[in-house]
Amino acid sequence: MQETLLKIREVSKHFGGVYAVSGVSLNIKGGGIWGLVGPNGSGKTTLFNTILGLHRPDEGDIYFNGKCINRLAPHQIYGLGLVNAFQIPRLFSRLSVLDNMLLAARGHQGDTLLNSLFLRKGWQEQEVELAGKAMEILETLELVHLALSPAGELSGGQRKLLEVGRGVMSSPTLLLLDEPAAGINPNLGKKIFQGIEDLSQEGLSFFIIEHRLEILFDFAHWVYVMDKGKIVVEGKPEEVLEDPAFFEVYLGV
Amino acid sequence: MDPLLYVLDLIVFIGIFGIVALSLNLEFGFAGLANFGKVAFFLIGAYTYALLSQIGVPFYLCLVAGGLVSAIFGLLVSLPALRLRADYLAIAVLAFGEILRLIVKSEEFAGGDWGITVSPAISLVGASHRVDALVNIGLVYFCLLICFIVVQLLANSPYGRAMRAIREDEVAAEALGKSEVKYKAQALMLGSAMAGVAGGLYAQYLQYVLPGMFMPMVTFTVWIMVLLGGPANNWGVLLGAALVQIFNRGTNILKDYFILPINPTDLQYILFGALIILVLLYRPQGLLKESRIKTKAMEGVRRARNAVKNKGSQ
């Protein structure tokens, strides 16, 4: 384990009088797969959205690589290498699958107005490389034959895969995945997690919300359990499974 | 009237409105901005041209200045307007256009109701109207070509891809590092610059500017061009510009041959309205569908995929 990547200190987010996240603190260190589980409505997705700058925290601070990111816009947070894949895929449906992938590439030189007009040679070369990388990712996701089809034509499961693929495409430092295995067949779900494990061995860190505990607990090395906006249990998967508080959350006993 | 001159005149109009349609395509077709104040930037370009040419500034500088002033206004308008939701943005810029028109109508420096007379850009001594029109065609289509190249290059670049992404889903684009405000402000700025140049061309071709030339109907006509031709397809909107202009002229000629119980100009508007409804109902993508993003990488992948497909079918 390396130094702390993401540090969350006493973060709260409420909507009206309802506290979706209340006083959450956690530390994500570099390398490895970190899980976040909890029943529906326990505040997992709200916590993710707050980390990503889609919501502003009402209280508390969020640090990424030692830098406070509370007040940054989502595109700035993305620029730092903290990237997410949405729970419900938000694809650009009229653009092709490959275009969707290329949009996720960080540091594409052609992204600015003047470069796209006057530095065509530079970014064209870069994009050929990026497209090669995108096709490799699509290959593992079994989407390569659809690379040029509009993303809107994909099935539900394929959309999910592309959403995850886009996250990987951005070469992030920390990738937040919101239920990557939901809505796709169990074998492919496992395959995705195997892909995640491979990437994590290459140094990418993951923070994953997942309802399919049987898959997540096989791969994660540390799990946080959330209930009613609070972290109630944390630990190694096998420890969490032994913890009575975990059963209380899930079974209400 | 000389029929040939009529056709030449039509060609000039298609060129000028082609530029405006391309600029709206950049804003609406690619970036998804509902600019219902297009005429405002057309007006700024035209009046800038007229006012500068009055004090003897050469025509090409007047054109450039028209584009620049219009771009500055585009940026200024975008700052508050981009905080608004799409439909409110449309209303805000629509009002901006009307305010500008009423200002030039009331202010003495802009000639008020009487407008400003503009001297032609290139005046050849003793040239016929036909030669004059040909000179204008050269000038207008030169500007159109430059604008077309710029929007085509942008459409087929990562920048254009990011714009389209923002049009599709602002939140997702923002979460993938594309600053919504930056792209939208730049689109409005560039689109306004192009509309400003077109306004300058319009002023110098007609050799006068009047507040009445810049009614909101101009904006809607340009919208019909874009919606009919095909948003996010630059060839499509040029086709749309040509068709709408021809339709306009055609109905103008026809109205001399029919005696109608209603005002024929109103009928023209009614037909335009019906046309836009029909297009949106039955062909929402326009005559030509959205163009693909063609970059070296995309075309490379396309070729490779086609090669695989052909192998499979043999």
Boltz contact constraints between the chains, C-beta under 6 A:
constraints:
  - contact:
      token1: [A, 74]
      token2: [B, 174]
      max_distance: 6.0
  - contact:
      token1: [A, 74]
      token2: [B, 175]
      max_distance: 6.0
  - contact:
      token1: [A, 75]
      token2: [B, 174]
      max_distance: 6.0
  - contact:
      token1: [A, 75]
      token2: [B, 177]
      max_distance: 6.0
  - contact:
      token1: [A, 75]
      token2: [B, 179]
      max_distance: 6.0
  - contact:
      token1: [A, 78]
      token2: [B, 177]
      max_distance: 6.0
  - contact:
      token1: [A, 79]
      token2: [B, 177]
      max_distance: 6.0
  - contact:
      token1: [A, 90]
      token2: [B, 169]
      max_distance: 6.0
  - contact:
      token1: [A, 90]
      token2: [B, 172]
      max_distance: 6.0
  - contact:
      token1: [A, 92]
      token2: [B, 165]
      max_distance: 6.0
  - contact:
      token1: [A, 92]
      token2: [B, 168]
      max_distance: 6.0
  - contact:
      token1: [A, 95]
      token2: [B, 164]
      max_distance: 6.0
  - contact:
      token1: [A, 99]
      token2: [B, 161]
      max_distance: 6.0
  - contact:
      token1: [A, 99]
      token2: [B, 293]
      max_distance: 6.0
  - contact:
      token1: [A, 103]
      token2: [B, 165]
      max_distance: 6.0
  - contact:
      token1: [A, 103]
      token2: [B, 176]
      max_distance: 6.0
  - contact:
      token1: [A, 104]
      token2: [B, 176]
      max_distance: 6.0
  - contact:
      token1: [A, 108]
      token2: [B, 158]
      max_distance: 6.0
  - contact:
      token1: [A, 110]
      token2: [B, 157]
      max_distance: 6.0
  - contact:
      token1: [A, 110]
      token2: [B, 158]
      max_distance: 6.0
  - contact:
      token1: [A, 111]
      token2: [B, 158]
      max_distance: 6.0
  - contact:
      token1: [A, 111]
      token2: [B, 162]
      max_distance: 6.0
  - contact:
      token1: [A, 113]
      token2: [B, 159]
      max_distance: 6.0
  - contact:
      token1: [A, 113]
      token2: [B, 186]
      max_distance: 6.0
  - contact:
      token1: [A, 116]
      token2: [B, 157]
      max_distance: 6.0
  - contact:
      token1: [A, 116]
      token2: [B, 159]
      max_distance: 6.0
  - contact:
      token1: [A, 117]
      token2: [B, 153]
      max_distance: 6.0
  - contact:
      token1: [A, 124]
      token2: [B, 296]
      max_distance: 6.0
  - contact:
      token1: [A, 127]
      token2: [B, 295]
      max_distance: 6.0
  - contact:
      token1: [A, 127]
      token2: [B, 297]
      max_distance: 6.0
  - contact:
      token1: [A, 128]
      token2: [B, 296]
      max_distance: 6.0
  - contact:
      token1: [A, 128]
      token2: [B, 297]
      max_distance: 6.0
  - contact:
      token1: [A, 131]
      token2: [B, 297]
      max_distance: 6.0
  - contact:
      token1: [A, 131]
      token2: [B, 301]
      max_distance: 6.0
  - contact:
      token1: [A, 148]
      token2: [B, 305]
      max_distance: 6.0
